[in-house]
Amino acid sequence: MTNHPLWELFFSALISSTLLPGGSEALVVYQAVNQISSPAMLLLIATAGNSLGGMLSWGMGRWWIWRFPARQLEQKHHVAINRLQYWGSPILLFSWLPIIGDPLCLAAGWLKTHWLNALLFIIIGKALRYYVLLWLTI
């Protein structure tokens, strides 16, 4: 580990929340078990990084619809679009889920979901995931 474990956690969580693979859950558990920082700080840092990554995906969706209004998203994103159209912004509570979380955030941007609604539900969902993980760990 380097001298900046909380920054490592932040960037791991950020990368984990984009289309790139990451392992922020393992890093949260490692840092909690080794008492790198308080559980509250780990929760805050991991949630912030992961939520920022979700909003980056949301922003990519907004950019895509603005830049290429006539083009369609990939087929895998149509499921996310249908879910968002049916359930609305609260479906972003599940943005932490592997495989479907990133397309949900991208589809929310594509559908021009208000950024504040998207941010609120993304933060709540991701915070709950890390909270449960920390609760099971310590």
C-alpha positions in Angstrom: 0.0 0.0 0.0 1.1 3.5 -0.6 0.9 6.4 1.8 -2.5 7.5 0.4 -4.9 4.6 1.1 -8.0 6.8 1.1 -7.1 8.1 -2.4 -6.6 4.6 -3.6 -10.0 3.7 -2.3 -11.6 6.8 -3.9 -10.1 6.0 -7.4 -10.8 2.3 -7.1 -14.4 3.1 -6.3 -14.5 5.6 -9.2 -13.1 3.1 -11.7 -15.3 0.3 -10.4 -18.4 2.4 -11.2 -17.5 3.0 -14.8 -17.3 0.5 -17.6 -13.8 -0.5 -16.5 -13.3 -3.4 -14.1 -12.4 -2.6 -10.5 -12.4 -4.1 -7.0 -13.5 -1.4 -4.6 -15.4 -3.8 -2.4 -12.2 -5.9 -1.7 -10.3 -2.7 -0.9 -13.0 -1.4 1.5 -12.9 -4.8 3.3 -9.1 -4.8 3.4 -9.0 -1.2 4.8 -11.7 -1.9 7.3 -10.1 -5.1 8.6 -6.7 -3.4 8.8 -8.2 -0.3 10.4 -6.7 2.0 7.8 -9.4 4.6 8.6 -12.8 4.7 10.5 -15.7 2.8 8.9 -17.5 6.1 8.5 -14.6 7.6 6.5 -14.3 4.4 4.3 -18.1 4.6 3.7 -17.8 8.3 2.7 -14.8 7.9 0.4 -16.0 4.8 -1.3 -19.5 6.2 -1.8 -18.1 9.5 -3.2 -15.8 7.8 -5.7 -18.4 5.3 -6.8 -21.1 7.9 -7.1 -18.8 10.2 -9.2 -18.2 7.2 -11.5 -22.0 6.7 -11.9 -22.4 10.4 -12.7 -19.7 10.1 -15.3 -21.7 7.4 -17.0 -24.8 9.5 -16.7 -22.8 12.4 -18.3 -21.7 10.1 -21.1 -25.3 9.3 -21.8 -26.2 13.0 -21.9 -23.3 13.7 -24.2 -24.2 10.8 -26.5 -27.8 12.1 -27.0 -26.6 15.6 -27.5 -23.8 14.7 -29.9 -25.5 11.9 -31.8 -29.3 12.6 -31.5 -30.2 10.2 -34.3 -28.1 7.3 -33.2 -29.2 4.5 -30.9 -27.5 3.1 -27.9 -26.2 -0.5 -27.9 -28.8 -3.3 -27.5 -27.8 -4.0 -23.9 -28.7 -0.4 -23.0 -32.3 -0.9 -24.2 -33.1 -3.0 -21.2 -31.9 -0.2 -19.0 -33.8 2.4 -20.9 -37.0 0.3 -20.6 -36.5 -0.1 -16.8 -35.9 3.7 -16.4 -38.9 4.6 -18.4 -41.1 2.2 -16.3 -39.7 2.8 -12.8 -38.2 6.3 -13.2 -35.2 7.7 -11.3 -35.6 5.4 -8.3 -34.3 2.5 -10.4 -30.9 4.1 -10.0 -30.9 2.8 -6.5 -29.6 -0.4 -8.2 -26.8 1.4 -10.1 -24.3 -0.5 -7.8 -25.2 -3.9 -9.3 -22.6 -5.5 -11.6 -23.4 -5.6 -15.3 -26.7 -3.6 -15.1 -25.5 -0.6 -13.0 -23.4 1.1 -15.6 -26.0 0.9 -18.4 -28.6 2.2 -16.0 -26.6 5.4 -15.3 -25.8 5.8 -19.0 -29.5 5.3 -19.9 -30.5 7.9 -17.3 -28.3 10.4 -19.0 -29.6 9.4 -22.4 -33.2 9.9 -21.2 -32.2 13.3 -19.8 -33.1 12.3 -16.2 -32.5 15.4 -14.1 -29.0 15.3 -12.7 -30.0 15.9 -9.1 -32.5 13.1 -9.2 -29.9 10.8 -10.7 -27.2 11.9 -8.2 -29.6 11.4 -5.2 -30.6 7.8 -6.1 -27.1 6.8 -7.2 -25.6 8.0 -3.9 -28.2 6.3 -1.8 -27.9 3.0 -3.6 -24.1 3.0 -3.6 -23.9 4.1 0.1 -26.2 1.3 1.1 -24.1 -1.2 -0.6 -20.9 -0.1 1.1 -22.7 0.2 4.4 -23.9 -3.4 4.3 -20.4 -4.5 3.2 -18.8 -2.7 6.2 -21.5 -3.9 8.6 -20.8 -7.5 7.5 -17.0 -6.9 7.8 -16.7 -5.3 11.2 
